Amino acid sequence: MWSLPAALSLLLLLLLLQAPPCRLQSPSPAKLRLVGPGSRPEEGRLEVLHQGQWGTVCDDDFALQEATVACRQLGFETALTWAHSAKYGQGEGPIWLDNVRCMGTESSLDQCRSNGWGVSDCSHSEDIGVVCHPQRHRGYLSERVSNALGPQGRQLEEVRLKPILASAKRHSLVTEGAVEVKYEGHWRQVCDQDWTRNNSKVVCGMLGFPSEAPVKSLYYRRVWNLKMKDPKSRLKSLTQKNSFWIHRVNCLGTEPHLANCQVQVAPAQGKLQPACPGGMHAVVSCVAGHKESRAEVGPTAWQQEWQELKVRLRSGAQVGEGRVEVLMNHQWGTVCDHGWNLISASIVCRQLGFGSAREALFGAQLGQGLGPIHLSEVRCRGSERTLSDCPSLEGSQNGCKHENDAAVRCNIPDMGFKNQVRLAGGRNPQEGVVEVQVEVNGVRRWGAVCSDHWGLTEAMVACRQLGLGFANHAIKDTWYWQGTPGATNVVMSGVRCSGTELALQQCQRHGPVLCSHGSGRSSAGVSCTDSAPDLVMNAQLVQETAYLEDRPLSQLYCAHEENCLSRSADHMDWPYGYRRLLRFSSQIYNLGRADFRPKTGRHSWIWHQCHRHYHSIEVFTHYDLLTLNGSKVAEGHKASFCLEDTHCPPGLQKRYACANFGEQGVTVGCWDTYRHDIDCQWVDITDVGPGNYIFQVVVNPQFEVAESDFSNNMMRCHCKYDGHRVWLHNCHTGDSYRANSELSLEQERLRNNFI
């Protein structure tokens, strides 16, 4: 017979043995990562960060439900499978979790049941691996360097080059010098023992340079030895301290950040040897990209380079960021974000002359593109020269849409431009009087910019230089903003920018300052924004809908009143006779990341009695017929517009309408359509003889409203007119013509014609 206490003890023991594993309680979800030799971002050995240390997960009881929870926590949509028995290599450190059991609804792995933190009977030969579906879930918007760092990521913060040679110290752009790494808030130099070109490539990429160059190591060794012999040099005593050195770095050359490399800060524990015995600091030489070495090239040169590169960035607010577009089959298209990661993004950045990528963005964060989606599942290894060298699928093969367009933010060199401009007096940090630093009689001085000729392209350069994105407004009268005392005199005048410059100091300007109104209340100012609209014409619709109409003058009184006919119509015997009109439909699409709104408020809109609505913009679109050498032979005078959303895709609400004095504009993702049968939707070609011409449409021709990209505002077609019929063919927007070498010179002539 069991005694009562003994029976109770046995029952309690049986209940404990049958109790389910405990559910981990933590104040915030534990961080996960996937690692392993040669693994892709969506697969690898599963590791968990707990108490500041990375550890592994045992494969006991681990199955698809647990893998799905882990993949969702990592930012992927779901799991494809899991891998037991350390398929992705054996990890190091603690085995944090064992017997993990999830319901499948948990948001993080530490919400699942398990034995508890560090309670395990496994060895590292049982480390679990998972394979996630490469598509990120919608809430996961980017893969940043900070999210991708290795165990040292919280310690290796920055890197810089300390110039050694006197000639290098004189340049504002440092491309060669001793490597210094910021570790736990302090700068340390890196020992050159076992230093490789792969290490140099990673360092240069972090500093914004596309590649590295050989270093004259013997020369630098002689300089080092001379410093070591100098009794007054502090360097000798500093080198004897291990706190001065990063002991060893080992990179593959494909990493986006030094913290992804194997980094040993000090010799192994227990060894008292110096961190850099007999060595010197590692010296790196970087190759500047074309944007730094040719920072003052004009737009034509940029177009030629883009054509050669077959890749470009669009809609980015800063230099080195934007939606990725590639040129295939003479057409620009986007890249799907399925499988997109920092390694592939870094190939794009280096191809464009920047450094490695600091962020790979998903979900069309920098705007949706138009046209084809050329690539998906891009799988770069990191050693490719161009994106086209990477394995990939066609974008149409796995259901990609433009809401999946991939983008990138690249590391760019610090050229010191941001320190040469500032804003003063504004109501917020994004606006104010523009003040620049220039050299006056050998002395660097701060002063204002003359507002003569100050326009949106100049304001765009100023906002980019400030790191504030796009220009919202170029302001000529800033009397209501107080500038910085002592910096009110005008030190820069006659500023003319093409819009591609990295700084106002690179724009054309007067030698001696010449400002019609002197200094003070009329200095140049800006208002900046991080997003902007981007209008583009539907070229295909123009080509498909063009036709000729001989319209009686009796039906053109209203159009004549609005200056929609050629000047010869003024001298006709009204209402007898007719005008020959080249008619077409047009759709203008807002491709950007902000609504397109008229520059002026409602109080400035003009009522047009003929058409019985308000026109919010008086100069919005030019319709012209040109000879092949760019001379204008006919024009449509289609200037006044009312802006509204005539069509929006499913799920997007129309916001703007002209009726009843409504708000005007074009919503992001919506079209403003002008049918071929409405007044002024034509070019009057009554006085034009038969021949071959170029039909040109220019949206926002005077840059009245800020856009993220003006290169696609022009649309052109080849036009053949035989006196009775008209044919339009090969219609393209301006940026698409970079794919057609036949019109590369002609484009510049046409651009000169309307600016």
PELINWO-V678183 format. One record per residue. RES is the residue in one small letter. PHI is phi in radians with two decimals (* if undefined). BURIAL is b if it has 24 or more other ideal C-beta (glycine too) atoms within 12 Angstrom, else e. Layout:
res=RES phi=PHI burial=BURIAL
res=RES phi=PHI burial=BURIAL
This chain:
res=m phi=* burial=e
res=w phi=-1.41 burial=e
res=s phi=-1.29 burial=e
res=l phi=-1.05 burial=e
res=p phi=-1.07 burial=e
res=a phi=-1.16 burial=e
res=a phi=-1.11 burial=e
res=l phi=-1.10 burial=e
res=s phi=-1.12 burial=e
res=l phi=-1.13 burial=e
res=l phi=-1.09 burial=e
res=l phi=-1.09 burial=e
res=l phi=-1.12 burial=e
res=l phi=-1.13 burial=e
res=l phi=-1.12 burial=e
res=l phi=-1.13 burial=e
res=l phi=-1.16 burial=e
res=q phi=-1.58 burial=e
res=a phi=-1.12 burial=e
res=p phi=-1.17 burial=e
res=p phi=-1.02 burial=e
res=c phi=-1.33 burial=e
res=r phi=-1.66 burial=e
res=l phi=-1.21 burial=b
res=q phi=-1.99 burial=e
res=s phi=-2.44 burial=e
res=p phi=-1.08 burial=e
res=s phi=-2.52 burial=e
res=p phi=-1.00 burial=e
res=a phi=-1.18 burial=b
res=k phi=-1.40 burial=b
res=l phi=-2.07 burial=b
res=r phi=-2.68 burial=b
res=l phi=-1.99 burial=b
res=v phi=-2.34 burial=b
res=g phi=2.57 burial=b
res=p phi=-1.14 burial=e
res=g phi=1.21 burial=e
res=s phi=-1.33 burial=b
res=r phi=-1.49 burial=b
res=p phi=-1.02 burial=b
res=e phi=-1.67 burial=b
res=e phi=-2.54 burial=b
res=g phi=2.67 burial=b
res=r phi=-1.24 burial=b
res=l phi=-1.44 burial=b
res=e phi=-2.22 burial=b
res=v phi=-2.13 burial=b
res=l phi=-1.69 burial=b
res=h phi=-2.48 burial=b
res=q phi=0.96 burial=e
res=g phi=1.33 burial=e
res=q phi=-2.31 burial=e
res=w phi=-1.40 burial=b
res=g phi=-2.51 burial=b
res=t phi=-1.80 burial=b
res=v phi=-2.18 burial=b
res=c phi=-1.34 burial=b
res=d phi=-1.46 burial=b
res=d phi=-1.07 burial=b
res=d phi=1.16 burial=b
res=f phi=-1.37 burial=b
res=a phi=-2.53 burial=b
res=l phi=-1.12 burial=e
res=q phi=-1.07 burial=b
res=e phi=-1.17 burial=b
res=a phi=-1.11 burial=b
res=t phi=-1.11 burial=b
res=v phi=-1.08 burial=b
res=a phi=-1.11 burial=b
res=c phi=-1.14 burial=b
res=r phi=-1.09 burial=b
res=q phi=-1.14 burial=b
res=l phi=-1.41 burial=b
res=g phi=1.79 burial=b
res=f phi=-1.68 burial=b
res=e phi=-1.23 burial=b
res=t phi=-2.84 burial=b
res=a phi=-1.82 burial=b
res=l phi=-1.61 burial=e
res=t phi=-2.89 burial=e
res=w phi=-2.31 burial=b
res=a phi=-2.36 burial=b
res=h phi=-1.66 burial=b
res=s phi=0.99 burial=e
res=a phi=0.94 burial=b
res=k phi=-1.03 burial=b
res=y phi=-1.73 burial=b
res=g phi=1.59 burial=b
res=q phi=-1.44 burial=b
res=g phi=-1.43 burial=b
res=e phi=-2.21 burial=e
res=g phi=1.41 burial=e
res=p phi=-1.27 burial=b
res=i phi=-1.69 burial=b
res=w phi=-1.29 burial=b
res=l phi=-2.24 burial=b
res=d phi=-2.49 burial=b
res=n phi=0.92 burial=b
res=v phi=-1.28 burial=b
res=r phi=-2.34 burial=b
res=c phi=-1.98 burial=b
res=m phi=-1.39 burial=e
res=g phi=1.84 burial=e
res=t phi=-1.76 burial=e
res=e phi=-1.16 burial=b
res=s phi=-1.60 burial=e
res=s phi=-2.60 burial=b
res=l phi=-1.14 burial=b
res=d phi=-1.35 burial=b
res=q phi=-1.53 burial=b
res=c phi=-1.41 burial=b
res=r phi=-1.42 burial=b
res=s phi=-2.84 burial=b
res=n phi=-1.25 burial=b
res=g phi=1.99 burial=e
res=w phi=-1.06 burial=b
res=g phi=1.36 burial=e
res=v phi=-1.62 burial=e
res=s phi=-2.70 burial=b
res=d phi=-2.01 burial=e
res=c phi=-1.77 burial=b
res=s phi=-2.02 burial=e
res=h phi=-1.20 burial=b
res=s phi=-1.25 burial=e
res=e phi=-1.92 burial=b
res=d phi=-1.12 burial=b
res=i phi=-1.48 burial=b
res=g phi=-2.16 burial=b
res=v phi=-2.31 burial=b
res=v phi=-2.17 burial=b
res=c phi=-1.70 burial=b
res=h phi=-1.17 burial=b
res=p phi=-1.14 burial=b
res=q phi=-1.29 burial=b
res=r phi=-1.36 burial=b
res=h phi=-1.34 burial=e
res=r phi=-1.08 burial=e
res=g phi=-1.35 burial=e
res=y phi=-1.72 burial=b
res=l phi=-1.70 burial=b
res=s phi=-2.79 burial=b
res=e phi=-1.96 burial=b
res=r phi=-1.71 burial=b
res=v phi=-1.01 burial=b
res=s phi=-1.11 burial=e
res=n phi=-1.45 burial=b
res=a phi=-1.85 burial=b
res=l phi=-1.23 burial=b
res=g phi=-1.39 burial=b
res=p phi=-1.05 burial=b
res=q phi=-1.51 burial=b
res=g phi=-1.03 burial=b
res=r phi=-1.42 burial=e
res=q phi=-1.96 burial=b
res=l phi=-1.44 burial=b
res=e phi=-1.64 burial=b
res=e phi=-2.43 burial=b
res=v phi=-2.42 burial=b
res=r phi=-2.65 burial=b
res=l phi=-1.93 burial=b
res=k phi=-1.72 burial=b
res=p phi=-1.11 burial=b
res=i phi=-1.87 burial=b
res=l phi=-1.33 burial=e
res=a phi=-1.08 burial=e
res=s phi=-1.15 burial=e
res=a phi=-1.23 burial=b
res=k phi=-1.21 burial=e
res=r phi=-1.37 burial=e
res=h phi=-1.52 burial=e
res=s phi=-1.25 burial=e
res=l phi=-1.73 burial=b
res=v phi=-1.51 burial=b
res=t phi=-1.99 burial=b
res=e phi=-2.55 burial=b
res=g phi=2.90 burial=b
res=a phi=-1.34 burial=b
res=v phi=-1.34 burial=b
res=e phi=-2.21 burial=b
res=v phi=-2.05 burial=b
res=k phi=-1.51 burial=e
res=y phi=-2.20 burial=b
res=e phi=0.93 burial=e
res=g phi=1.49 burial=e
res=h phi=-2.17 burial=e
res=w phi=-1.44 burial=b
res=r phi=-2.22 burial=b
res=q phi=-1.59 burial=b
res=v phi=-1.85 burial=b
res=c phi=-1.18 burial=b
res=d phi=-1.45 burial=b
res=q phi=-1.17 burial=b
res=d phi=1.14 burial=e
res=w phi=-1.27 burial=b
res=t phi=-2.16 burial=b
res=r phi=-1.12 burial=e
res=n phi=-1.08 burial=b
res=n phi=-1.05 burial=b
res=s phi=-1.09 burial=b
res=k phi=-1.07 burial=b
res=v phi=-1.16 burial=b
res=v phi=-1.07 burial=b
res=c phi=-1.08 burial=b
res=g phi=-1.06 burial=b
res=m phi=-1.13 burial=b
res=l phi=-1.54 burial=b
res=g phi=1.67 burial=b
res=f phi=-1.86 burial=b
res=p phi=-1.26 burial=b
res=s phi=-2.74 burial=b
res=e phi=-1.96 burial=b
res=a phi=-2.28 burial=e
res=p phi=-1.07 burial=e
res=v phi=-2.00 burial=b
res=k phi=-1.36 burial=e
res=s phi=-1.14 burial=e
res=l phi=-1.13 burial=e
res=y phi=-1.13 burial=e
res=y phi=-1.15 burial=b
res=r phi=-1.13 burial=e
res=r phi=-1.13 burial=e
res=v phi=-1.08 burial=b
res=w phi=-1.08 burial=b
res=n phi=-1.08 burial=e
res=l phi=-1.10 burial=e
res=k phi=-1.17 burial=e
res=m phi=-1.19 burial=e
res=k phi=-1.47 burial=e
res=d phi=-1.36 burial=e
res=p phi=-1.14 burial=e
res=k phi=-1.52 burial=e
res=s phi=-1.33 burial=e
res=r phi=-1.32 burial=e
res=l phi=-1.08 burial=b
res=k phi=-1.10 burial=e
res=s phi=-1.21 burial=e
res=l phi=-1.16 burial=e
res=t phi=-1.16 burial=b
res=q phi=-1.42 burial=e
res=k phi=-1.77 burial=e
res=n phi=-1.14 burial=b
res=s phi=-1.26 burial=e
res=f phi=-1.49 burial=b
res=w phi=-2.01 burial=b
res=i phi=-1.71 burial=b
res=h phi=-1.18 burial=b
res=r phi=-2.70 burial=b
res=v phi=-2.25 burial=b
res=n phi=-2.40 burial=e
res=c phi=-1.99 burial=b
res=l phi=-1.49 burial=e
res=g phi=1.70 burial=b
res=t phi=-1.80 burial=b
res=e phi=-1.30 burial=b
res=p phi=-1.41 burial=b
res=h phi=-2.62 burial=b
res=l phi=-1.05 burial=b
res=a phi=-1.23 burial=b
res=n phi=-1.39 burial=b
res=c phi=-1.44 burial=b
res=q phi=-1.36 burial=b
res=v phi=-2.17 burial=b
res=q phi=-1.97 burial=b
res=v phi=-1.23 burial=b
res=a phi=-2.37 burial=b
res=p phi=-1.00 burial=e
res=a phi=-0.95 burial=e
res=q phi=-1.04 burial=e
res=g phi=1.61 burial=e
res=k phi=-1.73 burial=e
res=l phi=-1.63 burial=e
res=q phi=-1.18 burial=e
res=p phi=-1.15 burial=e
res=a phi=-1.24 burial=b
res=c phi=-2.47 burial=b
res=p phi=-1.17 burial=e
res=g phi=1.25 burial=e
res=g phi=-1.70 burial=b
res=m phi=-2.41 burial=b
res=h phi=-1.26 burial=b
res=a phi=-1.22 burial=b
res=v phi=-1.98 burial=b
res=v phi=-2.19 burial=b
res=s phi=-2.12 burial=b
res=c phi=-1.90 burial=b
res=v phi=-1.73 burial=b
res=a phi=-1.23 burial=b
res=g phi=-1.30 burial=b
res=h phi=-1.16 burial=b
res=k phi=-1.27 burial=b
res=e phi=-1.59 burial=b
res=s phi=-1.30 burial=e
res=r phi=-2.29 burial=e
res=a phi=-1.17 burial=b
res=e phi=-1.89 burial=e
res=v phi=-1.25 burial=e
res=g phi=-1.55 burial=e
res=p phi=-1.06 burial=b
res=t phi=-1.09 burial=e
res=a phi=-1.14 burial=e
res=w phi=-1.10 burial=b
res=q phi=-1.09 burial=b
res=q phi=-1.13 burial=e
res=e phi=-1.13 burial=b
res=w phi=-1.06 burial=b
res=q phi=-1.10 burial=b
res=e phi=-1.20 burial=e
res=l phi=-1.31 burial=b
res=k phi=1.06 burial=b
res=v phi=-2.63 burial=b
res=r phi=-2.68 burial=b
res=l phi=-2.01 burial=b
res=r phi=-2.18 burial=b
res=s phi=1.15 burial=b
res=g phi=-1.41 burial=b
res=a phi=-1.35 burial=b
res=q phi=-2.11 burial=b
res=v phi=-1.10 burial=b
res=g phi=1.41 burial=b
res=e phi=-2.44 burial=b
res=g phi=2.73 burial=b
res=r phi=-1.23 burial=b
res=v phi=-1.43 burial=b
res=e phi=-2.26 burial=b
res=v phi=-2.14 burial=b
res=l phi=-1.76 burial=b
res=m phi=-2.41 burial=e
res=n phi=0.93 burial=e
res=h phi=1.08 burial=e
res=q phi=-2.48 burial=b
res=w phi=-1.40 burial=b
res=g phi=-2.57 burial=b
res=t phi=-1.72 burial=b
res=v phi=-2.10 burial=b
res=c phi=-1.31 burial=b
res=d phi=-1.46 burial=b
res=h phi=-1.15 burial=b
res=g phi=1.40 burial=b
res=w phi=-1.21 burial=b
res=n phi=-2.63 burial=b
res=l phi=-1.12 burial=b
res=i phi=-1.18 burial=b
res=s phi=-1.14 burial=b
res=a phi=-1.08 burial=b
res=s phi=-1.16 burial=b
res=i phi=-1.09 burial=b
res=v phi=-1.07 burial=b
res=c phi=-1.07 burial=b
res=r phi=-1.16 burial=b
res=q phi=-1.07 burial=b
res=l phi=-1.52 burial=b
res=g phi=1.65 burial=b
res=f phi=-1.74 burial=b
res=g phi=-1.57 burial=b
res=s phi=-1.33 burial=b
res=a phi=-1.44 burial=b
res=r phi=-1.74 burial=b
res=e phi=-2.75 burial=b
res=a phi=-1.88 burial=b
res=l phi=-1.86 burial=b
res=f phi=-2.02 burial=b
res=g phi=1.15 burial=b
res=a phi=0.90 burial=b
res=q phi=-1.09 burial=b
res=l phi=-1.85 burial=b
res=g phi=1.66 burial=b
res=q phi=-1.56 burial=b
res=g phi=-1.52 burial=b
res=l phi=-2.06 burial=b
res=g phi=1.42 burial=b
res=p phi=-1.30 burial=b
res=i phi=-1.80 burial=b
res=h phi=-1.32 burial=b
res=l phi=-2.22 burial=b
res=s phi=-2.59 burial=b
res=e phi=0.91 burial=b
res=v phi=-1.20 burial=b
res=r phi=-2.17 burial=b
res=c phi=-1.35 burial=b
res=r phi=-1.61 burial=e
res=g phi=1.94 burial=b
res=s phi=-1.80 burial=e
res=e phi=-1.20 burial=e
res=r phi=-1.48 burial=e
res=t phi=-2.37 burial=b
res=l phi=-1.14 burial=b
res=s phi=-1.19 burial=e
res=d phi=-1.39 burial=e
res=c phi=-1.48 burial=b
res=p phi=-1.10 burial=e
res=s phi=-2.83 burial=b
res=l phi=-1.94 burial=e
res=e phi=-1.23 burial=e
res=g phi=-1.07 burial=b
res=s phi=-1.41 burial=e
res=q phi=-1.38 burial=e
res=n phi=-2.29 burial=e
res=g phi=1.24 burial=e
res=c phi=-1.24 burial=b
res=k phi=-2.15 burial=e
res=h phi=-1.18 burial=b
res=e phi=-1.24 burial=b
res=n phi=-1.82 burial=b
res=d phi=-1.09 burial=b
res=a phi=-1.50 burial=b
res=a phi=-2.48 burial=b
res=v phi=-2.65 burial=b
res=r phi=-2.13 burial=b
res=c phi=-1.74 burial=b
res=n phi=-1.26 burial=b
res=i phi=-2.16 burial=b
res=p phi=-1.17 burial=b
res=d phi=-1.53 burial=b
res=m phi=-1.68 burial=b
res=g phi=1.39 burial=e
res=f phi=-1.15 burial=b
res=k phi=-1.12 burial=b
res=n phi=-1.45 burial=e
res=q phi=-1.87 burial=b
res=v phi=-2.58 burial=b
res=r phi=-2.75 burial=b
res=l phi=-1.96 burial=b
res=a phi=-2.39 burial=b
res=g phi=1.49 burial=b
res=g phi=-1.29 burial=b
res=r phi=-1.33 burial=e
res=n phi=-2.56 burial=e
res=p phi=-1.14 burial=e
res=q phi=-1.61 burial=b
res=e phi=-2.51 burial=b
res=g phi=2.60 burial=b
res=v phi=-1.23 burial=b
res=v phi=-1.43 burial=b
res=e phi=-2.08 burial=b
res=v phi=-2.12 burial=b
res=q phi=-1.87 burial=b
res=v phi=-2.33 burial=b
res=e phi=-1.61 burial=e
res=v phi=-2.10 burial=e
res=n phi=0.94 burial=e
res=g phi=1.41 burial=e
res=v phi=-2.05 burial=e
res=r phi=-1.39 burial=e
res=r phi=-2.31 burial=e
res=w phi=-1.63 burial=b
res=g phi=-2.87 burial=b
res=a phi=-1.60 burial=b
res=v phi=-1.95 burial=b
res=c phi=-1.15 burial=b
res=s phi=-1.53 burial=b
res=d phi=-1.03 burial=b
res=h phi=1.15 burial=b
res=w phi=-1.25 burial=b
res=g phi=-2.41 burial=b
res=l phi=-1.20 burial=b
res=t phi=-1.17 burial=b
res=e phi=-1.17 burial=b
res=a phi=-1.12 burial=b
res=m phi=-1.06 burial=b
res=v phi=-1.12 burial=b
res=a phi=-1.09 burial=b
res=c phi=-1.14 burial=b
res=r phi=-1.13 burial=b
res=q phi=-1.09 burial=b
res=l phi=-1.32 burial=b
res=g phi=1.34 burial=b
res=l phi=-1.88 burial=b
res=g phi=1.60 burial=b
res=f phi=-1.68 burial=b
res=a phi=-1.45 burial=b
res=n phi=-1.59 burial=b
res=h phi=-2.53 burial=b
res=a phi=-1.77 burial=b
res=i phi=-1.92 burial=b
res=k phi=-1.70 burial=b
res=d phi=-1.94 burial=e
res=t phi=-2.13 burial=b
res=w phi=-1.11 burial=e
res=y phi=-1.50 burial=e
res=w phi=-1.97 burial=b
res=q phi=-1.51 burial=e
res=g phi=-1.31 burial=b
res=t phi=-1.25 burial=b
res=p phi=-0.97 burial=e
res=g phi=1.54 burial=e
res=a phi=-2.20 burial=b
res=t phi=-1.55 burial=b
res=n phi=-1.23 burial=b
res=v phi=-1.31 burial=b
res=v phi=-2.04 burial=b
res=m phi=-2.53 burial=b
res=s phi=-2.47 burial=b
res=g phi=1.11 burial=b
res=v phi=-1.26 burial=b
res=r phi=-2.31 burial=b
res=c phi=-1.93 burial=b
res=s phi=-1.44 burial=b
res=g phi=1.86 burial=b
res=t phi=-1.67 burial=b
res=e phi=-1.18 burial=b
res=l phi=-1.59 burial=b
res=a phi=-2.72 burial=b
res=l phi=-1.06 burial=b
res=q phi=-1.13 burial=b
res=q phi=-1.58 burial=b
res=c phi=-1.34 burial=b
res=q phi=-1.15 burial=e
res=r phi=-2.78 burial=b
res=h phi=-1.13 burial=e
res=g phi=-1.27 burial=e
res=p phi=-1.20 burial=e
res=v phi=-1.14 burial=b
res=l phi=-2.42 burial=e
res=c phi=-2.19 burial=b
res=s phi=-1.12 burial=e
res=h phi=-1.98 burial=e
res=g phi=1.20 burial=e
res=s phi=-1.63 burial=b
res=g phi=1.85 burial=e
res=r phi=-1.23 burial=e
res=s phi=-1.94 burial=b
res=s phi=-1.28 burial=b
res=a phi=-1.26 burial=b
res=g phi=-2.43 burial=b
res=v phi=-2.47 burial=b
res=s phi=-2.22 burial=b
res=c phi=-1.89 burial=b
res=t phi=-2.57 burial=b
res=d phi=-1.58 burial=b
res=s phi=-2.49 burial=b
res=a phi=-2.63 burial=b
res=p phi=-1.31 burial=b
res=d phi=-2.68 burial=b
res=l phi=-1.62 burial=b
res=v phi=-2.50 burial=b
res=m phi=-1.51 burial=b
res=n phi=-1.38 burial=b
res=a phi=-1.17 burial=b
res=q phi=-1.12 burial=b
res=l phi=-1.14 burial=b
res=v phi=-1.03 burial=b
res=q phi=-1.11 burial=b
res=e phi=-1.39 burial=e
res=t phi=-1.86 burial=b
res=a phi=-1.21 burial=b
res=y phi=-2.80 burial=b
res=l phi=-1.79 burial=b
res=e phi=-2.43 burial=b
res=d phi=-1.67 burial=e
res=r phi=-1.84 burial=b
res=p phi=-1.08 burial=e
res=l phi=-1.07 burial=b
res=s phi=-1.08 burial=e
res=q phi=-1.79 burial=e
res=l phi=-2.11 burial=b
res=y phi=-1.04 burial=e
res=c phi=-1.12 burial=e
res=a phi=-1.12 burial=b
res=h phi=-1.14 burial=b
res=e phi=-1.09 burial=e
res=e phi=-1.67 burial=b
res=n phi=1.06 burial=b
res=c phi=-1.67 burial=b
res=l phi=-2.05 burial=b
res=s phi=-1.17 burial=b
res=r phi=-1.11 burial=e
res=s phi=-1.12 burial=e
res=a phi=-1.15 burial=b
res=d phi=-1.12 burial=e
res=h phi=-1.81 burial=e
res=m phi=-1.49 burial=e
res=d phi=-1.56 burial=e
res=w phi=-1.14 burial=e
res=p phi=-1.67 burial=e
res=y phi=-1.61 burial=e
res=g phi=1.82 burial=e
res=y phi=-2.61 burial=e
res=r phi=-2.12 burial=b
res=r phi=-1.60 burial=b
res=l phi=-2.08 burial=b
res=l phi=-1.56 burial=b
res=r phi=-1.81 burial=b
res=f phi=-2.92 burial=b
res=s phi=-1.68 burial=b
res=s phi=-2.39 burial=b
res=q phi=-2.19 burial=b
res=i phi=-1.98 burial=b
res=y phi=-1.86 burial=b
res=n phi=-1.61 burial=b
res=l phi=-1.56 burial=b
res=g phi=-1.46 burial=b
res=r phi=-2.10 burial=b
res=a phi=-2.54 burial=b
res=d phi=-1.13 burial=b
res=f phi=-1.52 burial=b
res=r phi=-2.08 burial=b
res=p phi=-1.07 burial=b
res=k phi=-1.17 burial=b
res=t phi=-1.73 burial=e
res=g phi=-1.38 burial=e
res=r phi=-1.00 burial=e
res=h phi=-1.09 burial=e
res=s phi=-1.77 burial=e
res=w phi=-1.23 burial=b
res=i phi=-1.94 burial=e
res=w phi=-1.41 burial=e
res=h phi=-1.95 burial=b
res=q phi=-1.11 burial=e
res=c phi=-0.99 burial=e
res=h phi=-1.67 burial=b
res=r phi=0.99 burial=e
res=h phi=-2.73 burial=b
res=y phi=-1.49 burial=b
res=h phi=-1.80 burial=b
res=s phi=-1.57 burial=b
res=i phi=-2.33 burial=b
res=e phi=-1.53 burial=b
res=v phi=-2.23 burial=b
res=f phi=-2.08 burial=b
res=t phi=-2.50 burial=b
res=h phi=-1.90 burial=b
res=y phi=-1.98 burial=b
res=d phi=-2.40 burial=b
res=l phi=-2.00 burial=b
res=l phi=-2.17 burial=b
res=t phi=-1.26 burial=b
res=l phi=-1.14 burial=e
res=n phi=-1.71 burial=e
res=g phi=1.71 burial=b
res=s phi=-1.42 burial=e
res=k phi=-1.41 burial=b
res=v phi=-1.99 burial=b
res=a phi=-2.75 burial=b
res=e phi=-2.50 burial=b
res=g phi=-1.62 burial=b
res=h phi=1.02 burial=b
res=k phi=-1.39 burial=b
res=a phi=-1.86 burial=b
res=s phi=-1.35 burial=b
res=f phi=-2.44 burial=b
res=c phi=-1.90 burial=b
res=l phi=-1.72 burial=b
res=e phi=-2.74 burial=b
res=d phi=-1.52 burial=b
res=t phi=-1.57 burial=b
res=h phi=-2.65 burial=e
res=c phi=-2.23 burial=b
res=p phi=-1.17 burial=e
res=p phi=-0.96 burial=e
res=g phi=1.60 burial=e
res=l phi=-2.01 burial=e
res=q phi=-1.45 burial=e
res=k phi=-1.16 burial=b
res=r phi=-2.07 burial=e
res=y phi=-2.18 burial=b
res=a phi=-2.62 burial=b
res=c phi=-1.36 burial=b
res=a phi=-1.09 burial=e
res=n phi=0.99 burial=e
res=f phi=0.96 burial=e
res=g phi=-1.31 burial=e
res=e phi=-1.11 burial=b
res=q phi=-2.04 burial=b
res=g phi=2.81 burial=b
res=v phi=-2.26 burial=b
res=t phi=-1.22 burial=b
res=v phi=-0.97 burial=b
res=g phi=1.54 burial=b
res=c phi=-1.91 burial=b
res=w phi=-1.94 burial=b
res=d phi=-1.95 burial=b
res=t phi=-1.86 burial=b
res=y phi=-2.17 burial=b
res=r phi=-1.23 burial=e
res=h phi=-1.09 burial=b
res=d phi=-1.71 burial=e
res=i phi=-1.73 burial=b
res=d phi=-1.02 burial=b
res=c phi=1.30 burial=b
res=q phi=-1.54 burial=b
res=w phi=-2.89 burial=b
res=v phi=-2.12 burial=b
res=d phi=-1.40 burial=b
res=i phi=-1.93 burial=b
res=t phi=-0.96 burial=b
res=d phi=-1.67 burial=e
res=v phi=-1.71 burial=b
res=g phi=-1.53 burial=e
res=p phi=-1.04 burial=e
res=g phi=2.74 burial=e
res=n phi=-1.77 burial=b
res=y phi=-2.37 burial=b
res=i phi=-2.11 burial=b
res=f phi=-1.62 burial=b
res=q phi=-2.27 burial=b
res=v phi=-2.14 burial=b
res=v phi=-2.17 burial=b
res=v phi=-1.62 burial=b
res=n phi=0.90 burial=b
res=p phi=-1.15 burial=b
res=q phi=-1.72 burial=e
res=f phi=0.92 burial=b
res=e phi=-1.20 burial=b
res=v phi=-1.97 burial=b
res=a phi=-1.18 burial=b
res=e phi=-2.33 burial=b
res=s phi=-1.32 burial=b
res=d phi=-2.68 burial=b
res=f phi=-1.68 burial=b
res=s phi=-1.22 burial=b
res=n phi=-1.75 burial=b
res=n phi=-1.42 burial=b
res=m phi=-1.80 burial=b
res=m phi=-2.16 burial=b
res=r phi=-2.37 burial=b
res=c phi=-2.33 burial=b
res=h phi=-1.30 burial=b
res=c phi=-2.23 burial=b
res=k phi=-2.02 burial=e
res=y phi=-2.20 burial=b
res=d phi=-1.84 burial=e
res=g phi=1.69 burial=e
res=h phi=-2.23 burial=e
res=r phi=-2.25 burial=e
res=v phi=-2.35 burial=b
res=w phi=-2.22 burial=e
res=l phi=-1.88 burial=b
res=h phi=-2.60 burial=e
res=n phi=0.98 burial=b
res=c phi=-1.36 burial=b
res=h phi=-2.50 burial=b
res=t phi=-1.33 burial=b
res=g phi=-1.02 burial=b
res=d phi=-1.23 burial=b
res=s phi=-1.24 burial=b
res=y phi=-1.21 burial=b
res=r phi=-1.11 burial=b
res=a phi=-1.44 burial=b
res=n phi=-1.99 burial=b
res=s phi=-1.16 burial=e
res=e phi=-1.09 burial=e
res=l phi=-2.04 burial=b
res=s phi=-1.14 burial=e
res=l phi=-1.32 burial=e
res=e phi=-1.10 burial=b
res=q phi=-1.03 burial=b
res=e phi=-1.17 burial=b
res=r phi=-1.11 burial=e
res=l phi=-1.18 burial=b
res=r phi=-1.07 burial=b
res=n phi=-1.13 burial=e
res=n phi=-1.21 burial=b
res=f phi=-1.85 burial=b
res=i phi=-1.44 burial=e
